[in-house]
Amino acid sequence: MKKILFLPLLQMQSGHHQVAEALMDLLKNHSGHLILKKVDLLSYTNKSLEKMITNGYLNWIRYAPETYNLAYKSFFYMPGTKKQSFNWYQPLFLKKMEQLLLEEKPDLLVCTHGFPSRLLNILKKKGKCDIPVINVYTDFFVNSVWGKEGMDAHFVPSQQVKEMLVERFHIPKHRIMVTGIPVHEEITKSSKTYQPPQARPKLLIAGGNSGLGGMGKLLEELKNSSGLDFFVLCGKNKKLYEEIRSWQLEHITPLPYLSSRSAMNQLYEEVDAIMTKPGGVTVSEALHKKLPIFVHSMLPGQEKINLRFLKEHKLAFVLDQSRSIEQQLLMVLHNRQQMKEWEKAIDSYQQGMELTSKETLIETILDAVNQQPKNVLAGAVMSSAVLHASGAQ
């Protein structure tokens, strides 16, 4: 049996893990005869190190967000031609990556985080890895950590990212497919046109799972809302869940961790809009469902850059914390012209997708597994491009 190894990073639940799991479930449900495994290289190297890095990251963005944002821009979002100066980690992790590949003997590697991708890119350049690698990007941009030139294929979020990889890194177009940020197949795609809510609008609030991102201040204001109903995704943040429950307010309903994606899909179907931080996967699910997106706050680093993309392409509405949140929400949701322009922006973004069905996505990955290592994905990606060009869905 062929084996595919998925490589996110860290153990904390994140978009890197969600995208890996979405692709794993897709392959498991529709292809069979594959061994699918997900490995975090940091935990594989040293579990204590992974815990230390996770805790350090969470504390950094919680207590010193501006310094994290500055560090992210300086080290991870510099121009691609500028070489990194923090390669102290390479000897240890390159050795561990080689060890992992020898132990697992995968036929295909799928990176959903830039760190393992960078390591594999180095090994490929040194001739120490001939296993095909797919980069699957989980934000609306590509930071400088990702390995690029040595990768066999790139699943990118937008045409803008594809153009950047071609122009700046001279990656052949046939190696790049615009897939959007992959979402789980149980989150079904919506083709509905927007209709202003007839009754009290229902809004889903996301972003409370980690306890980060200014949720407390937002919810305090919404306590006094008179024209909206809110459903708050608390995830595994039990403290937030219990606090909202103690308010006993009919218009604010806390929701615990939802392990069922079909339940999450049903929730998307029942609400009129979503308030969230600009995380790649949550935003992509909302775009998939054609739900108006209101950004209530953001974490430094990745989310700040994601928001720039969303604003440039008019895919989301940014809330002004100094003004009434309820008034802003109602003004947008009942403004037919504004919502019509938003729908055009959504349609334009979705028209840029090149792999538009799960069948072509599966076919592309399976072709990568079954072909010879060299130039593995060139044929697979090109065949999918032909299907797209011919109008096959």
Secondary structure by P-SEA (a helix, b strand, c coil): cbbbbbbbccccccaaaaaaaaaaaaaaaccccbbbbbbcccccccaaaaaaaaaaaaaaaaccaaaaaaaaaaccccccccccccccccaaaaaaaaaaaaaacccbbbbccaaaaaaaaaaaaacccccbbbbbbcccccccccccccccccccccaaaaaaaaaaccccccccccccccccccccccccccccccccbbbbbccccccccaaaaaaaaacccccbbbbbbcccaaaaaaaaaaaccccbbbbcccccaaaaaaaaaacccccccccaaaaaaaaaaccbbbbccccccaaaaaaaaaaaaccbbbbcccccaaaaaaaaaacaaaaaaaaaaaaaaaaacccccaaaaaaaaaaaacccccccaaaaaaaaaaaaaaccc
